[in-house]
């Protein structure tokens, strides 16, 4: 079984409850899938929950090394010397029921997702720190879950801890063609508690969600996804997505994920997927901004002096050499604007590090991040190995907030080797 096929369909199945066929991405390339590493059990005696349940899962681990490493705020956090780290990446299971009129999906376990350029714990989240460490705390055992009632072929409704509608990547690393997710994914809305309506007509699907996106414990985020399938299988498609905060989310709200700017942001983005022969191409771009008017004097929070924003784009390009070997390259660029006259510029304009700084390795408002990661993949049935190299370049960064011991190195190289075992027959 080819991993690209296995993971394409596993992702499509899990996203199917919310009718998000564009999330048919996989470790490696390819736009078709028929062999999912899974086990299916016919459950009876549970009323509307009876039917075919599909189980998928696995575990992976990695070791990484980097140059221009920043000072460490936490000691013994999965370190192998000063410039190398190790960790479990993902140990998770997915349970899915798609038969009958009542569907459900559950994703749970322990996970982390390495992110392009985010390699310091010196005042900020480090995506390479050992899972459950001070620099990378253990997440909730539930990643997301939801129920869907589908009384019609034209519409359905969903409720629970819903999947994000945004972007072309996903938080489970083996469902992406690269081990590092882009910063587009890192700044988008997270799974959130709420409700959703799903509308279907021909090649089009529209999903509209109202939830506590970014896990702010305030239900005020409205998000949407429009998908247009360009062929019958859905392997070629185009998407438009976005969100807006219908209220105000202060700094004191928690638990949460993301900085003040993200939690109060508006976002618009677009993406696509094309498969032709051994090639798979997945471009994505987004514009995310904190409107100046979103923070009122009555909220008690500091008000931005201007509208802060970030612009970001990336592309995954994969070539499948053989059933066992593929190669993916992902170029990425992010620009976050800044206002040096604003005393709160980091809270509003440091999207990359969720408002952290100024500190070594936390970047700064006004930074442009350019990156390239290259990831060859080998897989044999349920086992895969994925070595990767990531290069990041920073421009316009404030002195002392870049890479290296003093925060004045503008380039960083990271090498990572990931090994995984997938469950299922």
C-alpha positions as CSV (number, residue, x, y, z in Angstrom):
1,X,0.0,0.0,0.0
2,X,1.4,3.4,-0.9
3,X,1.4,5.9,1.9
4,X,0.2,8.7,-0.3
5,X,-2.9,6.8,-1.2
6,X,-3.5,5.6,2.4
7,X,-3.4,9.0,3.9
8,X,-5.2,10.8,1.2
9,X,-8.3,8.7,1.8
10,X,-7.9,8.5,5.6
11,X,-8.0,12.3,5.7
12,X,-10.8,12.5,3.2
13,X,-12.9,10.1,5.3
14,X,-12.3,12.0,8.5
15,X,-13.1,15.3,6.9
16,X,-16.1,13.8,5.1
17,X,-18.4,14.4,8.0
18,X,-17.9,18.1,7.6
19,X,-17.8,17.7,3.8
20,X,-14.3,19.1,3.4
21,X,-13.0,17.2,0.4
22,X,-10.2,19.6,-0.2
23,X,-8.4,18.2,2.8
24,X,-7.3,15.1,0.9
25,X,-3.6,15.5,1.6
26,X,-1.1,12.9,2.5
27,X,2.4,12.1,3.3
28,X,3.8,12.2,-0.2
29,X,1.8,13.1,-3.3
30,X,-1.1,11.7,-5.3
31,X,-4.7,12.6,-5.6
32,X,-6.4,9.3,-5.5
33,X,-6.7,6.7,-2.7
34,X,-8.2,3.3,-2.2
35,X,-6.2,1.5,0.5
36,X,-6.6,3.0,4.0
37,X,-4.5,1.5,6.8
38,X,-7.6,0.9,9.0
39,X,-9.8,-1.6,10.7
40,X,-13.5,-1.5,10.3
41,X,-15.9,-3.0,12.9
42,X,-19.7,-3.4,12.4
43,X,-21.2,-2.1,15.7
44,X,-24.7,-3.1,16.6
45,X,-27.1,-2.4,19.5
46,X,-26.3,1.3,19.8
47,X,-29.4,2.7,17.9
48,X,-28.4,5.5,15.5
49,X,-24.7,4.9,16.4
50,X,-24.8,1.4,15.0
51,X,-23.1,0.8,11.8
52,X,-19.5,0.6,10.4
53,X,-16.9,2.2,12.7
54,X,-13.4,2.8,11.1
55,X,-10.3,2.9,13.3
56,X,-7.0,4.5,12.2
57,X,-3.9,5.5,14.1
58,X,-0.2,5.3,14.6
59,X,2.8,6.8,16.3
60,X,5.9,8.7,15.1
61,X,9.0,10.1,16.6
62,X,11.8,12.4,15.4
63,X,15.2,13.8,16.2
64,X,16.3,17.2,15.0
65,X,19.4,19.4,14.9
66,X,19.8,23.1,14.1
67,X,22.5,25.8,13.7
68,X,22.1,29.3,15.3
69,X,20.1,27.8,18.2
70,X,18.8,30.3,20.7
71,X,19.4,30.1,24.5
72,X,17.1,27.6,26.2
73,X,14.6,28.7,28.9
74,X,14.0,25.1,30.0
75,X,16.7,22.7,30.7
76,X,16.7,19.0,29.8
77,X,13.7,19.4,27.5
78,X,14.5,16.6,25.1
79,X,18.0,17.9,24.3
80,X,20.8,15.9,22.8
81,X,23.5,18.5,23.5
82,X,23.0,22.2,22.8
83,X,21.8,22.0,19.2
84,X,19.8,18.8,18.9
85,X,16.4,17.5,20.3
86,X,14.2,14.5,20.2
87,X,10.5,13.8,20.9
88,X,7.5,11.7,20.2
89,X,5.6,13.6,17.5
90,X,2.3,11.9,17.4
91,X,0.6,9.0,19.1
92,X,-3.0,9.1,18.1
93,X,-6.1,7.3,17.0
94,X,-9.0,8.3,14.8
95,X,-12.5,6.8,15.0
96,X,-15.0,7.5,12.3
97,X,-18.6,6.5,11.6
98,X,-20.1,7.7,8.3
99,X,-23.0,5.4,7.7
100,X,-26.7,6.1,8.5
101,X,-28.1,9.5,9.2
102,X,-26.0,10.1,12.4
103,X,-22.2,10.3,11.9
104,X,-19.4,11.1,14.3
105,X,-15.6,11.5,14.3
106,X,-13.1,11.4,17.2
107,X,-9.4,12.3,17.0
108,X,-7.4,11.9,20.2
109,X,-4.0,11.1,21.7
110,X,-0.8,13.1,22.2
111,X,0.5,15.2,19.4
112,X,2.7,18.2,18.5
113,X,3.3,19.8,15.1
114,X,6.7,21.2,14.2
115,X,6.3,24.6,12.6
116,X,8.5,26.4,10.1
117,X,10.9,28.7,11.8
118,X,9.5,28.3,15.4
119,X,12.5,26.8,17.1
120,X,13.0,28.6,20.4
121,X,11.5,28.3,23.9
122,X,13.1,31.6,25.0
123,X,9.8,33.3,25.9
124,X,7.8,31.6,23.1
125,X,6.4,28.2,22.1
126,X,9.1,25.8,20.6
127,X,7.6,23.4,18.2
128,X,10.7,21.1,18.5
129,X,10.8,20.8,22.3
130,X,10.0,17.4,23.7
131,X,6.3,16.7,24.0
132,X,5.0,17.4,27.6
133,X,8.0,19.6,28.3
134,X,7.9,23.2,29.7
135,X,8.5,24.6,26.2
136,X,5.9,22.3,24.6
137,X,3.2,21.4,27.2
138,X,1.2,18.2,26.7
139,X,-2.1,19.0,25.0
140,X,-5.6,17.8,25.9
141,X,-6.0,14.1,25.0
142,X,-8.8,15.1,22.6
143,X,-7.8,16.8,19.4
144,X,-11.3,17.2,18.0
145,X,-14.7,15.4,17.9
146,X,-18.1,16.1,16.5
147,X,-21.5,14.6,15.5
148,X,-23.2,15.2,12.2
149,X,-26.8,14.7,11.4
150,X,-27.5,14.4,7.7
151,X,-31.2,14.2,6.8
152,X,-30.7,15.3,3.2
153,X,-28.2,14.9,0.4
154,X,-28.1,18.7,0.2
155,X,-27.4,19.7,3.8
156,X,-26.3,18.5,7.2
157,X,-25.5,20.0,10.6
158,X,-22.6,19.3,12.9
159,X,-21.8,20.1,16.6
160,X,-18.9,19.4,19.0
161,X,-15.2,20.3,19.0
162,X,-15.2,21.0,15.3
163,X,-12.4,20.8,12.8
164,X,-10.9,24.1,11.5
165,X,-12.3,25.1,8.1
166,X,-9.1,26.9,7.1
167,X,-6.1,26.0,5.0
168,X,-4.7,23.1,3.2
169,X,-2.7,21.5,6.1
170,X,-3.8,19.6,9.2
171,X,-2.4,19.4,12.8
172,X,-1.6,15.6,12.5
173,X,1.9,15.7,10.9
174,X,1.6,12.4,9.0
175,X,-1.4,13.8,7.0
176,X,0.8,16.5,5.5
177,X,3.5,16.0,2.8
178,X,6.1,17.8,5.0
179,X,6.8,17.3,8.8
180,X,6.9,21.1,9.4
181,X,3.5,22.9,8.9
182,X,3.7,26.3,7.4
183,X,3.1,29.5,9.4
184,X,-0.2,29.9,7.6
185,X,-1.5,26.8,9.4
186,X,0.1,28.0,12.7
187,X,-1.9,31.3,12.6
188,X,-5.2,30.0,11.4
189,X,-8.2,29.2,13.6
190,X,-7.9,26.0,15.7
191,X,-10.6,23.4,16.3
192,X,-13.3,25.0,18.4
193,X,-16.5,24.1,20.3
194,X,-19.6,25.1,18.4
195,X,-22.0,24.3,15.6
196,X,-21.8,24.2,11.8
197,X,-24.1,23.9,8.8
198,X,-22.9,22.1,5.6
199,X,-24.5,22.7,2.2
200,X,-23.9,20.6,-0.9
201,X,-24.8,21.2,-4.5
202,X,-23.1,19.5,-7.4
203,X,-19.3,20.1,-7.3
204,X,-19.7,22.8,-4.6
205,X,-19.7,22.6,-0.8
206,X,-20.2,25.5,1.7
207,X,-19.4,25.0,5.4
208,X,-20.3,27.8,7.9
209,X,-19.2,27.4,11.5
210,X,-19.8,29.4,14.7
211,X,-17.4,28.4,17.5
212,X,-14.9,29.5,20.2
213,X,-12.1,29.3,17.6
214,X,-8.6,29.6,19.1
215,X,-10.1,27.9,22.2
216,X,-10.8,31.2,23.9
217,X,-13.9,30.0,25.8
218,X,-15.9,32.7,24.1
219,X,-18.2,31.7,21.2
220,X,-17.7,34.6,18.9
221,X,-15.8,33.3,15.8
222,X,-17.6,32.9,12.5
223,X,-15.7,30.9,9.9
224,X,-16.5,29.5,6.4
225,X,-15.1,27.3,3.7
226,X,-16.2,27.1,0.1
227,X,-14.9,24.1,-1.9
228,X,-15.3,23.6,-5.7
229,X,-14.2,20.2,-7.0
230,X,-12.6,20.4,-10.4
231,X,-13.1,16.7,-11.1
232,X,-15.3,13.8,-10.0
233,X,-12.9,12.3,-7.5
234,X,-12.2,15.7,-5.7
235,X,-8.5,15.3,-6.1
236,X,-8.4,18.6,-8.0
237,X,-10.1,21.4,-6.3
238,X,-10.1,25.1,-5.3
239,X,-11.0,26.5,-1.9
240,X,-11.9,29.9,-0.4
241,X,-11.9,30.2,3.4
242,X,-11.8,32.7,6.2
243,X,-13.1,33.9,9.6
244,X,-14.0,37.0,11.6
245,X,-14.5,37.7,15.3
246,X,-18.0,38.9,15.9
247,X,-17.2,40.2,19.4
248,X,-14.0,41.0,21.3
249,X,-11.6,38.5,23.0
250,X,-9.4,40.0,25.7
251,X,-5.9,39.0,26.8
252,X,-7.2,37.5,30.0
253,X,-9.4,34.9,28.3
254,X,-8.3,31.3,28.5
255,X,-7.4,28.6,27.9
256,X,-6.5,29.7,24.4
257,X,-4.3,29.2,21.5
258,X,-2.8,32.1,19.6
259,X,-2.0,35.7,20.4
260,X,-4.2,38.7,20.9
261,X,-4.1,39.7,17.3
262,X,-5.1,36.2,16.0
263,X,-7.9,35.8,18.5
264,X,-9.5,39.1,17.4
265,X,-8.6,38.8,13.7
266,X,-10.3,38.6,10.4
267,X,-8.8,36.3,7.8
268,X,-9.4,35.6,4.1
269,X,-7.5,32.8,2.3
270,X,-7.5,30.7,-0.8
271,X,-5.9,27.4,-1.8
272,X,-6.0,24.6,-4.4
273,X,-4.8,21.1,-5.3
274,X,-3.9,19.7,-8.7
275,X,-2.7,16.2,-9.4
276,X,-1.2,15.4,-12.8
277,X,0.8,12.2,-13.3
278,X,3.4,11.9,-10.5
279,X,3.0,15.6,-9.6
280,X,0.9,17.1,-6.8
281,X,0.8,20.9,-6.4
282,X,-0.9,22.6,-3.4
283,X,-0.7,26.4,-3.3
284,X,-2.2,28.5,-0.5
285,X,-2.3,32.2,0.4
286,X,-3.9,34.3,3.1
287,X,-4.4,37.8,4.5
288,X,-5.0,38.1,8.2
289,X,-5.6,41.4,10.0
290,X,-6.5,43.0,13.3
291,X,-8.9,45.8,12.5
292,X,-8.2,49.0,14.4
293,X,-11.9,49.2,15.3
294,X,-12.0,45.7,16.9
295,X,-10.6,46.9,20.2
296,X,-12.9,49.4,21.9
297,X,-12.1,51.7,24.9
298,X,-14.8,49.9,26.8
299,X,-13.0,46.6,26.6
300,X,-10.2,47.7,28.9
301,X,-7.5,46.4,26.5
302,X,-4.9,48.6,24.8
303,X,-6.1,49.8,21.4
304,X,-3.9,49.4,18.2
305,X,-2.8,52.7,16.6
306,X,-3.2,51.2,13.2
307,X,-4.6,48.1,11.5
308,X,-2.1,45.3,11.9
309,X,-1.9,42.4,9.4
310,X,0.2,39.6,8.0
311,X,0.4,38.4,4.4
312,X,1.5,34.8,3.9
313,X,1.8,32.3,1.0
314,X,3.3,28.8,0.5
315,X,3.2,26.0,-2.0
316,X,3.7,22.2,-1.7
317,X,5.2,20.5,-4.7
318,X,5.5,16.8,-4.6
319,X,6.9,14.3,-7.1
320,X,6.2,10.6,-6.7
321,X,9.3,8.7,-8.0
322,X,8.2,5.2,-7.2
323,X,5.4,3.6,-5.0
324,X,7.9,3.9,-2.1
325,X,9.7,7.2,-2.7
326,X,8.5,10.7,-3.0
327,X,10.0,14.2,-2.6
328,X,8.2,17.4,-1.5
329,X,9.5,21.0,-1.5
330,X,7.6,23.8,0.3
331,X,8.6,27.4,-0.2
332,X,7.0,29.9,2.1
333,X,7.0,33.7,2.8
334,X,5.3,35.7,5.6
335,X,5.3,39.4,6.2
336,X,3.9,40.9,9.4
337,X,3.6,44.7,9.5
338,X,4.6,46.8,12.5
339,X,4.3,50.2,14.0
340,X,7.4,51.2,16.0
341,X,5.5,54.2,17.5
342,X,3.0,51.8,19.2
343,X,4.1,50.7,22.7
344,X,2.0,47.5,22.2
345,X,3.3,46.7,18.8
346,X,4.4,43.1,19.8
347,X,0.9,42.2,21.1
348,X,-0.7,43.4,17.9
349,X,1.9,42.8,15.2
350,X,3.9,39.7,16.1
351,X,1.7,37.1,14.5
352,X,4.5,34.5,14.1
353,X,5.1,34.2,17.8
354,X,1.6,35.0,19.1
355,X,2.6,38.4,20.5
356,X,5.7,37.2,22.4
357,X,8.8,39.5,22.6
358,X,11.0,41.3,22.4
359,X,13.3,38.4,23.2
360,X,15.9,36.2,21.5
361,X,14.2,34.1,18.8
362,X,10.8,35.7,19.1
363,X,11.0,37.7,15.9
364,X,9.3,41.2,15.8
365,X,6.7,43.2,14.1
366,X,8.0,44.2,10.6
367,X,9.7,40.8,10.1
368,X,9.6,39.0,6.7
369,X,10.2,35.3,7.1
370,X,11.2,33.3,4.0
371,X,11.6,29.6,4.2
372,X,12.1,26.4,2.2
373,X,11.7,22.8,3.5
374,X,12.6,19.7,1.4
375,X,11.2,16.4,2.6
376,X,12.0,13.0,0.9
377,X,9.7,10.2,2.1
378,X,10.1,6.4,2.0
379,X,7.3,4.1,3.1
380,X,6.8,0.4,3.1
381,X,3.2,-0.6,4.0
382,X,2.7,0.7,7.6
383,X,6.2,2.1,8.2
384,X,7.6,5.4,6.9
385,X,10.9,7.4,7.3
386,X,11.0,11.1,6.4
387,X,14.2,13.0,6.6
388,X,13.8,16.8,6.1
389,X,15.8,20.0,5.8
390,X,14.4,23.4,6.6
391,X,16.0,26.8,5.9
392,X,14.6,30.0,7.3
393,X,15.7,33.6,6.5
394,X,14.5,36.6,8.5
395,X,14.5,40.2,7.1
396,X,13.5,43.4,8.9
397,X,13.7,41.7,12.2
398,X,14.5,43.9,15.3
399,X,18.0,43.4,16.7
400,X,18.1,40.7,19.4
401,X,14.9,38.9,18.3
402,X,16.3,36.7,15.5
403,X,18.2,33.4,15.9
404,X,21.5,32.6,17.7
405,X,22.7,33.2,21.2
406,X,22.3,37.0,20.9
407,X,19.3,37.0,18.5
408,X,21.2,38.6,15.7
409,X,21.5,35.7,13.2
410,X,19.1,36.0,10.3
411,X,19.4,32.4,9.0
412,X,18.8,29.0,10.5
413,X,19.0,25.5,9.1
414,X,17.2,22.6,10.8
415,X,17.6,18.9,10.0
416,X,15.0,16.4,11.1
417,X,14.5,12.7,10.8
418,X,11.0,11.3,11.4
419,X,10.1,7.6,11.8
420,X,6.5,6.4,12.0
421,X,4.4,3.3,12.4
422,X,0.8,3.2,11.2
423,X,-1.9,0.9,12.6
424,X,-4.5,-0.9,10.5
425,X,-4.6,-3.8,8.0
